Amino acid sequence: MVYSSALPPNKLILGIDPGTQVMGYGLIEVTGSKVKVVQYGVIHLKSYSNHAIKLKKIFDRMIQLIDEYLPDELAIESPFFGVNVQSMLKLGRAQGVAIAAALSRDIPYVEYAPKKVKQSVTGNGNASKEQVASMLVQILKIQPDPKMFDATDALSVALCHHYQKGNNAKQGGKSWKSFVIDNPERML
């Protein structure tokens, strides 16, 4: 006979707000419809002048977070369009390194546009960082530090992913392992 637990399964979602100066991260635990903050913070990168070193620090810290908390999924904010092409390239690399760290541990990821994240959390796709943090105070019962807006942005990405129920087929969101299984002919 099989017994089932009355408790709904839980899921850990790691949200990332990528950056090359400061990268925010936030981890939430979802049990049924309840959401609890597990951890959030920032990775300070300003002191490193070499971009390659920044990328290595991002990768190392991501691996550390993943190995410590064992998240089920990664939700990451996609780069927004900016005027400075070099800044956009660097930001894209930072995002790619964070995704690569997740994929190296077989964690599926989904990207969300900044406006989608803000819309999901505040109801306004043009909300400020302060407005996002204010909504998180109400929803997640946190007391954010104004110096930690990148961390609250990361929590909002994780929360957006929860609200989307992890389904964002338009953005992909498959792990490397599932890609290999689904596409064996491409592995020759």
Buried (B, 14 or more C-beta within 10 A) or exposed (E): EEEEEEEEEEBBBBBBBBBBBBBBBBBBBBEEEEBEBBBBBBBEBEEBEEBEEBBEBBBEBBBEBBEEBEBBBBBBBBBEEEEEEEEBEBBBBBBBBBBBBBBEBEBBBBBBBBEBBBBBBBEEEEBEBEBBBBBBEEBBEBEBEEEBBBBBBBBBBBBBBBBBEBEBEEBEBBBBEEBEEEEEEEEE
